[in-house]
Structures are given as structure tokens and as C-alpha cells.
Amino acid sequence: MNLSTTLSRSSNSSNVRTSPTPPSRSKKGKASKMTGKDEDQLTVNPIFERVGDYTRDAERRQLDRKLFAAAIFGLALAIMSLELTWLNSTWIDGMDEESFLDLVLPNPASKTNPNKMIAMTPPPAAIACQVICTLSTFVLLYLRYELYMFEHALKESLWNNVVKLDFIYDQQEFTIFVLEMTVLCIHPLPLAGSQNIAVCLMFLRFYLFLHLFRDHSTIYKSRRDIIVKIFDKIPNPHFNWFQTAQFEIDQNPIRFMAVLTTYYFFVFSYCIYVIEREYNPVDYTWLYGCWHTITVMTTLGFNNVPATFFGKLCTFIAAITGIFLETLFTVTVIGHLSLSHYQDTTQNFLEKRVADEEERHSAASYIQERFRFVLYRHRQERMRSNNKTISMVDEPEVYAKKETKHKQRQAQRLLEFHKCRRFKFLKSNSAGDPFVDKLNAIGRLCEKVYLNTRKQEAKEMKNGSLPSTPKFSFLKKNSAGDPFVDKLDAINRLCEKVFQNTKKQDAKEEGESKDGRETATPILQRALREEEETDAEEDEEEEEEEEKEVKEKEEEKKKKGMKSDTDDCNDNKSATSPALEAMVLMLQSEKDMNKELQAKINELTEELNRLKSTTESETEVEVEEEKR
């Protein structure tokens, strides 16, 4: 059951009870009424809630040390009592070593006969050791109870000791407490025989060493700083013994594997020796138990068949543990044989040097081959020009064959040079790690598109409008839970966005309008379009005014012609004919100019329509991208 962060929710739980309100809280209650806050609202220290009360780690380490010392002391007394009992043991009635060998040699299957051959009678010293072991077990149980109550007090300290918890404050914690108490209760009872199975099960007490291992680790002592500086606003890892073991395997794998293998080897060797020696005292000595454990943990076997059920069970557990250790050992060796990041960087530097040398060698080979062909050609030309050596000139067929061979070799050398140059280029832009190379490529692309975006912003700011750069506030909604993965996703989305904008920007900068100005941004296109529209309107107004003036002149001429007499016309025919011809020419020129203006107007309108359609499509695309 998880504790709530408010007192009202905790009071509804069946496992939580509240204590009487202290006077200090009543004053706070009055103050809360004055301030309008809820006096039942109780917040928990966020650091304590995530890592516990780290200020009391010294007390926890002291309790764990006492627990482990009491457990090892009881185990040592149990082993001592068992060995004293074995020294006082005798053969069963009618059986000795010679009769046992006479029984086993003709019938090897009798080795697996589950009948005791040794009678175990504990001496007084062994009984005394068992009594002391029992007393130490009671002390051990009391210390484990103290540790449980200490954790109980730590949970209450999260609530500033205002909330009082029941004894079973957490079902999971209580289940672990009961299981540990059951394991710690196992010990040889006084006056109950040798009890070798109980002594073997007492090796389970070594799980308490994991608590000491966790308490004295650097990562557990620094968990508060890790939370504050790294995992302040994101989920943090669990600071338990398993995480400590993971860090130890990563930092000191050889030492960890050596300690773990040594522990399992001696435990299984002693257990198989203790269990089987009562049934086969001749074969199962301490050294034979060690050999049996080695063959089982390495999954070799050598036909080792224990006689008892517990011996077979111990052998099975040893085989499973051996498979686990072999897997862990393989992973450790592979991790140490593989190159580290710094070694990869060194190897990449050496590969760059080799690539540089190969490039120079291939370039030199191509130059030499080319120089040989040039020398051969000049030598042939020189011999042709000299009458004395003209007979030494190669035949045209021979010359053509040599020329083709030279060209083939030149092409081969040139191909090798291009390959070496390409390889050198890839190595020069590589850090030795494909993932880092990808990040570097993304960084270079981001730098390029960032510069293009800044140019676009500067142009838009000159025109008096706000920059239309993309915003990325939606990245928080698309979090994958890992800050590094989120950063990569954000970079990829940014690259896609700015890459599209850059393509548009490059296409716009390459094209130029008819008046010579760049159409790099939609704002510039809009300004050009407005200028062209105003110019077209002014041209239309001027054309209309010119047409009106022409019509007025024609009407005036008609009126003058109506009023004049035919005589005057005949008299003045010679005088007015040049004026009429000039007027006709002027009208014709005006008509031609009007046609040219109309054609120019049509071209401008077509250009405006085309620009309008392109700008509308681009604005629609930008709106869709911003919506996305």
C-alpha cells in the first residue's frame, strides 16, 4: 500500500491511524484559518519520499553491521558443532572401512544406496555450540525486528512524525520481514543430532551482506546529490542492492566475479561434503567435494551421482549456478576485450593516417603511369622527326596497343585514387562511432539551416514584419521518457522542418524577378506584386486619359470641317493637306503605342497571376506545417 501525500487520504486507509493533534499544530491551524489554507493538508518532503531519510544512514549501517555479525557468528558456531560431531562419529554396528570397501568394490551401485554408514553422536562441546548458536539466533531475530521498526520510523518521519502508522504499514514490506525472519530462524537445535541440512541452509544468511554492500557503496551514499542534480524532474532509478551490484560489475567485473565464484564454490563444496559423507565416508572427503563441485558447476559431470535426495538437490542447484556464472563470466570477458571509446578514437586516428598514406600512394601511382605514357609518346614523336631513328619507331598497331594498355592502367590508377580519396573523406568526418558520426552530421546540417533561417528572419525584419520561424513548443508533448531520446527526436523534427524551409529558400534565392530583385521570401514577393499592381493601374489611367484626349481632338476637327465651306477647302487645300497628313501619322503612332502598352499590360497581368498562385500555394503549405 502506497502512502498518500495528504492527511485526508491517509486517514481513510485501514493501516494508518492519526495521532492526537499537538499544540504546535493547533497554532498552525489557527494560522491556516487566518490565511485561508487547509490545515489538514500535509505535504511530504520530496527528497525523503524518493530516497528516504538520508540523514540517518549511519544508524542504518550500524544496524546492518550488527545483523551481519550476529548471522556469521551463529553460522560459525553451527559449523563448529557439526565438525565436532563428525570427529566423535563412529561406524554403524557391524560396519567398518574394510567391510564398506568389500561391499562397494564388487557392487559399485551400493554407493548410491541411501543407508547411513556413520552414526553421528554430538559431544558436549558440540551441544554447547548449538546452545550458543540458538541464543545468537534470538539476538539476530531481535536485531531484525529493530531494523523493521527503524524502517517504520523512517516512514513516519516522511510525515514529520504527525502520522502514526500501524505495525503492518505496508503489505510488501511486512511480507519481506516475515520471509527474512523465517530464514534467520534456521539453525541446529540443541540435542537434536547433527542436523547437517540445517547447517547448510544457514548459508542463506549471507544475503545480509547485500545490505552492507549497498550501504557502503558510493552510489547509495550519493543518492541525494544524484536526485537533486540529475533526476530532479524526471523518474529516478531505485537505489537498492541490485543497482549497486550492476555498478560493481561495470566498474570492477573481475573482482566481482572472483568473489562470487569463490563464495559459491566453497558453499557447494562444503554442503555436498557434509550431506554425503555419512553415506559414503570413503569417497566423499573435502577434496572430493571440491572436485565434485568443479565438475558440476562447469557442467562436465564425470558421472558423479550423490546417494541422497538433498545431495542431488544441492548438485542441481550447483549446476544452475554454474551456468549463470559462466554466462556472466563470458559477458565480462567480452566487455573487457572490446575496445573502449578512447581506444576506438585512437584506432580511428590510425585509420585516418593509413587512409592519407593510401591516397598519396594512389595519386603517385597515377602520376607515374601518366608520366610513362607521356614519355613514350614524346620518344616516338622524336624518333619520327629524326631520319636516323625513323626505323626504330613502333608500328601503328603496336603503338595503338600500348596506348590502350596505358589508358587502361591510368583508368585503374585513377579509380583507386578516387576510392582512397572517398575513404579518406569519410574517415576525416568520422569520430570512430557511427552514432556520434550521425549526431555530428545532424549538427552540421542544423548549423547550415540555422544560418539560412537567420538570413530569412533578417530579410523579413527589414520589410517590417515579424519573422515566421518555426516554433517547437510541442516537443514536450512528444516525450519518450528518456531525455536523450527526446533530444534526438527534437533534432530530427527540426532538421526535417528547416530542411524543407531551406529548399524553398534556395529555390527562391536562385530565381530573380524581371526588375532584377530577388524573390527570396513571401513578403518580398508580396511587395513586388503590390508595386507591379500599382504600376499597372497607373499605366491604365494614363492610357484612358490619352484616349480621351484623342477623342476630343477628333470631335473638334469634325466640327471645324462642318463649318468650313467647300470653297475655303479648295482654296486652302494646298495649305491644310500637310497638317492633315501630320495628324494622321500622329494618330497611327498613338494606336501603335496603345497596342504595345496593351501587350505589356497583358504580360504583367499574367506574371502577377502566376506569382499570386505560387504565393498562395506556399502560404497554404506554411499554414499546414504550422498546424502540424
C-alpha positions in Angstrom: 0.0 0.0 0.0 1.5 3.3 -1.0 1.3 6.2 1.5 -0.7 9.2 0.3 0.6 12.7 0.3 -2.4 14.2 2.1 -3.6 13.5 5.6 -7.2 13.2 4.5 -6.4 10.3 2.2 -4.2 8.6 4.7 -6.9 8.7 7.4 -9.2 6.7 5.1 -6.7 3.8 4.9 -7.1 0.8 7.1 -3.4 0.6 8.0 -2.9 4.3 9.0 -4.1 6.0 12.2 -3.6 9.6 13.2 -2.2 10.8 16.5 -3.7 13.5 18.7 -3.1 16.9 17.4 -0.1 18.5 19.2 -0.4 22.1 20.4 2.0 23.3 17.8 -0.3 22.1 15.1 -3.3 23.9 16.7 -1.4 27.1 16.4 -0.7 26.3 12.8 -4.3 25.5 12.3 -5.3 29.0 13.6 -2.7 30.5 11.3 -4.1 28.4 8.4 -7.6 29.7 9.1 -6.2 33.2 9.0 -4.5 32.6 5.7 -7.4 30.6 4.2 -5.3 27.4 3.8 -6.5 23.9 4.7 -5.0 22.7 8.0 -5.4 19.1 7.1 -3.2 19.5 4.0 0.2 17.8 4.8 3.0 17.7 2.3 5.8 15.2 2.3 9.5 16.1 1.8 10.0 15.2 -1.9 13.7 14.2 -1.4 12.8 11.9 1.6 9.9 10.4 -0.4 12.2 9.4 -3.3 15.4 8.3 -1.4 14.4 8.1 2.2 15.8 9.9 5.2 19.4 10.0 4.2 20.4 11.8 7.4 20.0 8.6 9.3 22.2 6.4 7.0 24.8 6.0 9.8 22.2 4.3 12.1 21.1 2.0 9.3 24.7 1.0 8.6 25.3 0.2 12.2 22.2 -2.0 12.4 23.2 -3.8 9.3 26.7 -4.5 10.6 25.2 -5.9 13.9 22.9 -8.1 11.9 25.6 -9.5 9.7 28.0 -10.1 12.6 25.3 -12.0 14.6 24.4 -14.1 11.5 28.1 -15.0 10.7 28.7 -15.8 14.4 25.8 -18.2 14.5 26.9 -19.8 11.3 30.4 -20.3 12.6 29.0 -22.0 15.8 26.8 -24.3 13.7 29.8 -25.4 11.6 31.9 -25.9 14.7 29.2 -28.1 16.3 28.8 -30.1 13.1 32.6 -30.7 12.8 32.9 -31.7 16.5 30.0 -34.2 16.0 31.8 -35.6 12.9 35.0 -36.1 14.9 33.0 -38.0 17.5 31.2 -40.2 14.9 31.5 -44.0 14.6 30.6 -46.7 12.1 27.2 -48.3 12.5 27.1 -51.7 14.1 28.7 -54.4 12.0 30.4 -52.0 9.6 33.9 -50.6 9.3 36.0 -49.3 6.5 37.2 -52.7 5.3 33.7 -54.1 5.3 32.4 -51.0 3.5 35.1 -51.4 0.8 34.2 -55.1 0.5 30.6 -54.1 0.0 31.3 -51.3 -2.6 34.0 -52.9 -4.7 32.0 -55.9 -6.0 28.9 -53.8 -6.3 29.5 -50.1 -7.3 25.8 -49.4 -7.2 25.9 -49.7 -3.4 27.5 -46.2 -3.4 24.1 -44.8 -4.2 22.3 -46.8 -1.5 20.7 -44.2 0.8 21.7 -46.1 4.0 23.8 -44.4 6.7 27.2 -45.9 7.3 28.2 -43.4 10.1 26.5 -42.8 13.4 26.6 -39.1 14.4 26.6 -38.5 18.2 27.2 -34.9 19.3 29.7 -34.5 22.1 29.1 -31.9 25.0 31.2 -29.3 23.2 29.0 -29.6 20.1 25.9 -29.3 22.3 27.3 -26.2 23.9 28.0 -24.7 20.5 24.4 -25.4 19.5 23.1 -23.7 22.6 25.1 -20.6 22.0 24.0 -20.7 18.3 20.4 -20.7 19.5 20.9 -17.7 21.7 22.7 -15.8 18.9 19.7 -16.6 16.7 17.3 -15.0 19.2 19.6 -11.9 19.2 19.6 -12.0 15.4 15.8 -12.0 15.3 15.6 -9.2 17.8 18.0 -7.1 15.6 15.9 -7.8 12.5 12.9 -6.6 14.5 14.7 -3.4 15.4 15.6 -2.9 11.7 11.9 -3.3 10.8 10.9 -0.7 13.4 13.7 1.6 12.3 12.2 1.5 8.7 8.8 2.0 10.3 10.2 5.2 12.0 11.7 6.4 8.7 8.3 6.1 7.0 6.7 8.2 9.8 9.5 10.8 9.5 8.4 11.5 6.0 5.2 13.0 7.6 7.1 14.9 10.2 6.0 12.3 12.8 2.4 13.6 12.6 1.0 10.5 11.0 1.4 7.3 13.1 1.5 4.0 11.2 0.3 0.6 12.3 2.7 -2.3 12.7 1.8 -3.6 9.2 2.2 -0.3 7.4 3.0 -1.9 4.1 2.0 -5.4 2.9 5.0 -5.8 0.8 7.5 -4.7 3.5 5.8 -6.9 6.0 6.0 -10.0 3.7 9.7 -9.4 3.2 10.1 -9.1 7.0 8.3 -12.4 7.6 10.4 -14.2 5.0 13.7 -12.9 6.4 12.6 -13.9 10.0 11.9 -17.4 8.7 15.3 -17.7 7.0 17.1 -16.4 10.1 15.3 -18.9 12.4 17.0 -21.8 10.7 19.8 -23.2 13.0 20.7 -26.6 14.6 18.6 -27.2 17.7 20.4 -28.5 20.8 20.2 -32.2 21.5 18.7 -32.9 18.1 21.6 -34.7 16.3 24.0 -33.3 13.7 21.4 -31.5 11.6 23.6 -31.1 8.6 20.8 -29.9 6.4 20.0 -27.0 8.8 23.7 -26.0 8.8 23.8 -26.0 5.0 20.6 -23.8 4.9 22.2 -21.3 7.3 24.5 -20.2 4.4 21.4 -18.3 3.2 22.2 -15.7 5.9 24.8 -14.3 3.6 22.0 -12.3 1.9 22.6 -9.8 4.8 25.9 -9.0 3.1 24.0 -7.4 0.3 22.6 -4.8 2.7 26.2 -3.9 3.8 27.3 -3.9 0.2 24.6 -1.4 -0.6 25.1 0.8 2.5 28.8 1.3 1.9 28.6 1.8 -1.9 29.4 5.3 -3.3 26.2 5.5 -5.4 24.0 4.8 -2.4 25.8 7.4 -0.2 25.5 10.0 -3.1 21.8 9.3 -3.9 20.6 12.6 -2.6 23.0 14.6 -4.9 22.2 12.4 -7.8 18.5 13.1 -7.4 18.9 16.8 -7.0 21.4 17.4 -9.8 20.3 14.8 -12.4 16.8 13.4 -11.7 15.1 16.4 -10.2 12.1 16.5 -12.6 12.3 13.0 -14.1 11.9 9.5 -12.7 14.9 8.3 -10.8 16.4 4.7 -10.6 15.9 2.6 -7.5 18.9 2.8 -5.1 18.9 -0.8 -4.0 21.5 -3.6 -3.7 20.8 -4.8 -7.3 21.7 -1.5 -8.8 24.8 -1.4 -6.6 25.8 -4.9 -7.9 25.3 -3.6 -11.5 27.6 -0.7 -11.0 30.2 -3.0 -9.3 30.1 -5.4 -12.3 30.6 -2.4 -14.7 33.4 -0.9 -12.7 35.2 -3.9 -11.3 34.0 -7.0 -13.1 37.0 -9.2 -12.4 36.9 -8.6 -8.6 33.1 -9.2 -8.5 33.3 -12.4 -10.5 36.2 -13.7 -8.3 34.4 -13.1 -5.1 31.1 -14.5 -6.3 32.7 -17.6 -7.8 34.8 -18.3 -4.7 31.8 -18.0 -2.4 29.6 -20.4 -4.4 32.5 -22.8 -4.8 33.2 -23.2 -1.1 29.5 -23.2 -0.1 28.5 -26.0 -2.6 31.7 -28.0 -1.8 31.1 -27.9 1.9 27.4 -28.7 1.5 27.9 -31.7 -0.7 30.7 -32.9 1.5 28.6 -32.6 4.7 25.5 -34.2 3.2 27.2 -37.2 1.5 29.9 -38.1 4.0 27.5 -40.0 6.3 26.6 -42.4 3.4 29.9 -42.7 1.6 32.7 -41.7 4.1 35.4 -43.2 2.0 34.8 -41.3 -1.3 33.3 -38.0 -0.1 36.2 -36.3 1.5 36.6 -32.5 1.5 38.9 -32.6 -1.6 36.4 -34.9 -3.4 33.6 -32.5 -2.6 35.6 -29.7 -4.2 36.2 -31.8 -7.3 32.5 -32.7 -7.4 31.6 -29.0 -7.3 34.0 -28.1 -10.0 32.8 -30.7 -12.4 29.1 -29.9 -11.7 29.5 -26.1 -12.0 31.4 -26.4 -15.2 28.6 -28.8 -16.5 31.1 -31.6 -17.1 29.7 -34.2 -14.6 32.1 -37.2 -14.8 29.3 -39.5 -13.6 29.1 -38.0 -10.1 25.8 -39.4 -8.6 25.0 -38.4 -5.0 23.4 -41.0 -2.8 20.8 -38.8 -1.0 18.0 -36.6 -2.2 19.5 -33.5 -0.6 22.8 -34.3 -2.2 21.1 -34.5 -5.6 19.2 -31.2 -4.9 22.5 -29.5 -4.0 24.1 -30.8 -7.2 21.2 -29.5 -9.3 21.4 -26.0 -7.7 25.2 -26.0 -8.2 24.7 -26.8 -11.9 22.2 -24.0 -12.4 24.5 -21.6 -10.5 27.5 -22.7 -12.7 25.5 -21.9 -15.9 24.7 -18.5 -14.5 28.3 -17.8 -13.6 29.6 -19.0 -17.0 27.2 -16.6 -18.7 28.3 -13.7 -16.5 31.9 -14.6 -17.0 31.5 -14.6 -20.8 29.8 -11.2 -20.8 32.6 -9.8 -18.6 35.4 -11.1 -20.8 33.7 -9.8 -23.9 33.2 -6.4 -22.3 36.9 -6.2 -21.4 38.1 -7.4 -24.8 36.0 -4.9 -26.7 37.6 -1.5 -27.3 36.5 1.4 -25.2 35.5 4.8 -26.6 39.0 6.2 -26.2 40.5 3.2 -27.9 38.1 3.5 -30.8 39.1 7.1 -31.1 42.8 6.1 -31.3 42.1 3.4 -33.8 40.1 5.9 -35.9 43.1 8.3 -35.8 45.4 5.5 -37.1 42.9 4.6 -39.8 42.9 8.2 -40.9 46.7 8.2 -41.2 46.6 5.0 -43.2 43.9 6.4 -45.5 46.1 9.5 -46.0 49.1 7.4 -47.0 47.0 5.3 -49.4 45.7 8.4 -51.0 49.2 9.7 -51.6 50.4 6.4 -52.8 47.5 6.0 -55.3 48.0 9.6 -56.5 51.7 8.9 -57.0 50.9 5.7 -59.0 48.5 7.6 -61.3 51.1 10.4 -61.9 53.8 7.8 -62.6 51.7 5.9 -65.1 50.7 9.1 -66.8 54.3 10.3 -67.0 55.4 7.0 -68.5 52.8 7.3 -71.3 53.8 10.9 -72.0 57.5 9.9 -72.2 56.7 7.1 -74.5 54.7 9.4 -76.8 57.3 12.1 -76.9 60.0 9.5 -77.6 58.0 8.1 -80.6 57.5 11.6 -81.9 61.2 12.5 -81.6 62.2 9.3 -83.4 59.8 10.1 -86.2 61.2 13.6 -86.7 64.8 12.2 -86.9 65.6 10.3 -90.1 68.2 8.2 -88.4 65.9 6.7 -85.9 62.8 6.6 -88.0 63.2 2.8 -88.4 63.0 2.4 -84.6 59.5 3.8 -84.4 56.8 1.3 -83.4 54.3 0.2 -85.9 50.8 1.9 -85.7 49.2 -1.3 -84.4 51.9 -1.7 -81.7 51.6 1.9 -80.8 47.8 1.6 -80.6 48.0 -1.5 -78.3 50.5 0.2 -76.0 48.3 3.3 -75.9 45.2 1.3 -74.9 47.2 -0.5 -72.2 48.5 2.8 -70.8 44.9 4.2 -70.8 43.6 1.1 -69.0 46.3 1.3 -66.4 45.7 5.1 -66.0 41.9 4.5 -65.5 42.7 1.8 -62.9 45.0 4.0 -61.0 42.5 6.9 -61.2 39.7 4.7 -59.9 42.0 3.6 -57.0 42.7 7.2 -56.3 39.0 8.1 -56.2 38.3 5.3 -53.8 41.1 6.3 -51.5 40.0 9.9 -51.5 36.4 8.9 -50.7 37.6 6.7 -47.9 39.8 9.5 -46.5 36.9 11.9 -46.7 34.7 9.5 -44.8 37.4 8.9 -42.2 38.1 12.6 -41.8 34.5 13.3 -40.9 34.2 10.3 -38.6 34.7 10.1 -34.8 35.0 6.3 -34.8 31.5 5.8 -33.6 28.5 5.6 -36.1 26.2 7.1 -33.6 28.5 10.1 -32.9 29.0 10.5 -36.6 25.3 10.7 -37.2 25.0 13.3 -34.4 27.8 15.3 -36.0 26.2 15.2 -39.4 22.9 16.4 -37.9 24.8 19.2 -36.1 26.4 20.4 -39.3 23.0 20.3 -41.1 21.4 22.2 -38.2 24.1 24.8 -38.3 23.6 25.3 -42.1 19.9 25.6 -41.9 20.1 27.8 -38.8 22.2 30.3 -40.8 19.7 30.2 -43.7 16.8 30.7 -41.2 18.6 33.7 -39.7 19.1 35.2 -43.2 15.4 34.8 -43.8 14.5 36.4 -40.5 16.7 39.4 -41.3 15.1 39.9 -44.6 11.6 39.7 -43.1 12.6 42.1 -40.3 13.8 44.7 -42.9 10.3 44.6 -44.5 8.8 45.5 -41.1 7.1 42.1 -40.5 7.5 39.5 -37.8 9.8 36.5 -38.6 8.0 33.4 -39.5 10.4 30.9 -37.9 9.0 27.6 -36.7 8.2 27.1 -33.1 8.9 23.8 -31.2 6.8 24.1 -28.1 5.0 20.8 -29.0 8.2 18.8 -28.2 7.2 18.4 -24.6 4.0 16.5 -25.6 6.0 14.0 -27.6 8.4 12.9 -24.9 9.6 9.3 -24.9 10.6 9.3 -21.2 14.3 9.4 -22.0 15.8 12.9 -22.2 18.5 11.8 -24.7 15.9 10.1 -27.0 13.7 13.2 -26.7 16.7 15.4 -27.8 17.3 13.2 -30.8 13.7 13.3 -31.8 13.6 17.0 -31.5 16.7 17.4 -33.6 15.2 15.1 -36.3 12.0 17.1 -36.4 13.9 20.3 -36.5 16.1 19.0 -39.3 13.1 17.9 -41.4 11.4 21.3 -40.8 14.3 23.5 -41.6 15.4 21.3 -44.5 12.1 21.9 -46.2 12.4 25.6 -45.5 15.9 25.7 -46.8 14.9 24.0 -50.0 12.2 26.7 -50.6 14.7 29.4 -49.6 17.3 28.1 -52.1 14.8 27.9 -54.9 13.6 31.4 -54.2 17.1 32.9 -54.0 18.1 31.3 -57.3 15.2 32.9 -59.2 15.2 36.6 -59.9 12.3 38.8 -61.0 12.3 40.8 -64.2 13.3 44.0 -62.4 16.4 42.3 -61.1 15.3 42.0 -57.5 15.4 38.7 -55.5 12.1 36.9 -54.6 13.5 35.1 -51.6 10.6 35.3 -49.2 6.8 35.6 -49.5 7.0 39.1 -48.0 9.3 40.3 -50.8 7.0 38.6 -53.4 4.0 40.4 -51.9 5.8 43.7 -52.0 6.8 43.2 -55.6 3.3 42.2 -56.5 1.9 45.3 -54.9 4.4 47.5 -56.8 3.5 45.8 -60.1 -0.2 46.3 -59.5 0.2 50.0 -58.7 2.3 50.4 -61.9 -0.3 48.6 -63.9 -3.1 50.8 -62.5 -1.1 54.0 -63.3 -0.5 52.8 -66.8 -4.2 52.1 -67.3 -5.1 55.6 -66.1 -2.6 57.2 -68.4 -4.0 55.2 -71.4 -7.5 56.2 -70.6 -6.5 59.9 -70.4 -4.7 59.6 -73.7 -7.7 58.0 -75.4 -10.0 60.8 -74.1 -7.7 63.5 -75.5 -7.6 61.8 -78.9 -11.4 61.6 -79.0 -11.7 65.3 -78.1 -9.3 66.3 -80.8 -11.2 64.2 -83.4 -14.6 65.8 -82.4 -13.1 69.3 -82.7 -11.7 68.5 -86.1 -15.1 67.3 -87.3 -16.8 70.4 -86.0 -14.3 72.6 -87.8 -14.8 70.6 -91.0 -18.6 71.0 -90.9 -18.4 74.8 -90.6 -15.9 75.4 -93.4 -17.1 76.0 -96.9 -16.1 73.9 -99.9 -14.6 77.0 -101.4 -12.4 77.6 -98.5 -11.5 74.0 -98.5 -10.5 74.2 -102.2 -8.6 77.4 -101.6 -6.9 76.1 -98.5 -6.4 72.5 -99.8 -2.8 73.0 -100.5 -2.2 74.7 -97.1 -4.1 72.2 -94.9 -3.0 68.9 -96.6 0.4 68.8 -94.7 -1.4 69.4 -91.4 -3.9 66.6 -92.0 -1.1 64.2 -93.0 0.7 65.0 -89.8 -2.4 64.4 -87.7 -3.0 61.1 -89.4 0.6 60.0 -88.7 0.3 61.1 -85.1 -2.9 59.0 -84.7 -1.3 56.0 -86.2 1.7 56.2 -83.9 -0.6 56.6 -80.9 -2.5 53.4 -82.0 0.8 51.5 -82.3 1.8 52.7 -78.8 -1.5 51.7 -77.4 -1.1 48.2 -78.8 2.4 47.9 -77.3 1.1 49.1 -73.9 -1.8 46.6 -74.1 0.6 43.7 -74.8 2.9 44.8 -71.9 -0.2 45.0 -69.7 -1.2 41.5 -70.6 2.3 40.2 -69.8 2.3 41.9 -66.5 -1.1 40.5 -65.6 0.0 37.0 -66.5 3.1 37.4 -64.3 1.0 38.7 -61.4 -1.4 35.8 -61.7 1.5 33.4 -61.7 3.1 35.0 -58.7 -0.2 35.1 -56.9 -0.8 31.3 -57.4 2.7 30.4 -56.2 2.4 32.6 -53.1 -1.0 31.2 -52.2 0.3 27.6 -52.5 3.3 28.5 -50.4 1.2 30.2 -47.7 -1.1 27.1 -47.6 1.9 24.8 -47.2 3.3 27.0 -44.4 -0.1 27.1 -42.6 -0.4 23.3 -42.8 3.2 22.9 -41.4 2.4 25.3 -38.5 -0.7 23.4 -37.7 1.2 20.1 -37.6 
